[in-house]
Amino acid sequence: MMSTPSTEAIEVNGRRYARPAAPVVVVCVDGCEPDYITQAIRAGVVPYLERMLAQGSSLIGDCVVPSFTNPNNISIVTGVPPAVHGISGNFFYDVENGREVMMNDPSYLRAPTLLAAFATAGARVAVVTAKDKLRTLLGHGLKGICFSAEKADQATLADGGIEQVPALVRKPVPSVYSADLSEFVFAAGVKLMQAHRPDLMYLSTTDYVQHKCAPGTAEANAFYAMMDGYLAQLDAMGAVIGLTADHGMSPKTDAGGQPQVIYLQQQLDAALGEGRARVILPITDPYVVHHGALGSFATVYLPDARTTASAQAAIAALPGIEAVLSREDAAHRFELPPDRIGDLVVVSDHLTVIGTRAALHDLSGLTVPLRSHGGVSEQKIPLLFNRPLRALPPTRRLRNFDVFDLALNHAEPPR
Amino acid sequence: MMSTPSTEAIEVNGRRYARPAAPVVVVCVDGCEPDYITQAIRAGVVPYLERMLAQGSSLIGDCVVPSFTNPNNISIVTGVPPAVHGISGNFFYDVENGREVMMNDPSYLRAPTLLAAFATAGARVAVVTAKDKLRTLLGHGLKGICFSAEKADQATLADGGIEQVPALVRKPVPSVYSADLSEFVFAAGVKLMQAHRPDLMYLSTTDYVQHKCAPGTAEANAFYAMMDGYLAQLDAMGAVIGLTADHGMSPKTDAGGQPQVIYLQQQLDAALGEGRARVILPITDPYVVHHGALGSFATVYLPDARTTASAQAAIAALPGIEAVLSREDAAHRFELPPDRIGDLVVVSDHLTVIGTRAALHDLSGLTVPLRSHGGVSEQKIPLLFNRPLRALPPTRRLRNFDVFDLALNHAEPPR
């Protein structure tokens, strides 16, 4: 059911999307390394997912590198890589003005979202995100419902297209650091489907659980069992469901559980001289100095080509480094905007993270062995649908930002 | 205690090893992705390992690629990569004679083992391996004890330096496909330490459990809890313990648990014409067509340079492929013997394995989601010691085949 009778496909960022015949719900499960689902199925705690995959489709795709939340959520809702939409991380370094620039503001978006385009074309669109910091980017230009679980009580008709969300969801606003924050997203999705039956809905969770718990452990399985119940309800209401992830998740420790950190600023200060290189960790949110803020991706700004070359060699020699690419090579390989990455892009391996200086990372908050993401090792993500897909060439490289294309253009319609 | 009074270091394959002051036990835990230990510690089921790491050392190192059992076990006991010792997998293709050649026979070994060298120099040496197929390689030239758990009842004084092993271990000979096979190795190690107090002992398990169970699951934790008890006994007897792995382990499925297989022979037959390429899977044991026989490493033999180039491009374009290297590049990067790999070396990603033709792989035996190894994604392995290590440069790239060097030359002696 569309609000307008038009059946024309909608074109956004060079891709065409069919209008949905049934409500389409795309779920981005933050940090969903595919094995979380495999193990939950094996443990027998996700009967709906098991049925969904038996009747639907299960594929593996690649997320965007850096395998961080913001670049990937924005890729999913724009259908294009960061080279096009511009959001390559949480921030970049503005060399001319000598300052670190946050990219959480929509002014840094270089492409419209397909959500906004569908809404403009008359579709009913709803977006629920766990953390509020993603809300303004996801909701940019959107005439529809858009709110965060974190600030669900602050959503207004004017600002979020909805009000009194906690009353609708019948849950209190959860803590920002909890599994409940993601549960609120799913619960809100079900209530919105019952109350508003949006044509297009995007639900985006937080990886609080995945950062702490390995696939197949009791806590991880409990999270997926929770999710399973809500997905079953959305399916029962006739929704076409597409599930993917912003990125995977790996342990980033030695066998004893101690974080394996390369303090890259320290290393470069030692190799090149104090302060000649500037290491930027795009996972960091500078407004809150996170305990940790450790991921497997960094970008490095350097004063000149010669220093860049010697830094590249020095970094490549460090145990735990997987790749050190020039700006050009990184922009090409990872489809990143060259003006928003440094002279070098550094990726660490699946058990290693990159920090700046030891003194700037407070690891005392890590109460369990560090698990994180950001690198190529967390690039594989699930693409799951509760419908068979048709007309999909087997050699096509699938991305998480194909999920709307697959759900709208390739999923078989409900019988 | 050495059988001879000599205190000279022993030189093997260009490396010097100090004679042990206390018994040194090196354990190779087959398929021990580091997270198995992290999760077992978190679950509180391995109190000795927790204590061992608190008092000793925990490092991460790289195994040999292909991350398979034989090349890595042989690297560990020779202290050198396959480029030197020659065992690059279970078999290679003899182009001149047009036949696939097994490398389980010691005649293919190009370097002596350090175990044999120590024994020749008068040390008491004991080796226990889970599967018998590794026994003849590990025991080559060794004047000491060497037997497999699989055929423990067949060990003789003439052949294995010991007899009546089941009576010594007080356990029946276990099934070759069981966790018990590895437990027998540890139990035998403890009994040998009590009865013979070898100067040098090498214990090598099988990855039956790791192929089936993810880190942190109940069955995996039970395996490590079993191991923990035996390690505690070896420690209590004064042994210096070094623990490493032949390779890691990854899920090789989509989120639904279906194996992700690239049938490379089929792909090349389609791209180049039937039978022009020959795909070799060095994980396979040709005497028993394993159910599965699927790993993340293959080598391809091609008729000429032009076909090689076009095959390289065709393979690189397949989703799930991580690297396609020429013989020269692969030999250089992975330190492999060029005459025992094909014209191309193919590595698949952490969720993907390589097969030949679908019809040649019987997957019906996979009762649980496939987990396997062979690629770069399974290269990280733990290096654990029950002693602090000294004089170890922080930038040194550590390998699993450094484990004897670290235990003999860098571990602090018992107080």
Interface residues (C-beta under 8 A of the other chain):
Chain A: C32 P34 D35 Y36 I37 T38 Q39 I41 R42 L53 S58 L59 I60 A214 P215 G216 T217 P251 T253 D254 A255 G256 G257 Q258 Q260 A317 L318 P319 G320 D349 H350 L351 T352 V368 P369 S377 K380 P382 L384 T395 R396 R397 L398
Chain B: P34 D35 Y36 I37 T38 Q39 I41 R42 L53 S58 L59 I60 A214 P215 G216 T217 P251 T253 D254 A255 G256 G257 Q258 Q260 A317 L318 P319 G320 D349 H350 L351 T352 V368 P369 S377 K380 P382 L384 T395 R396 R397 L398
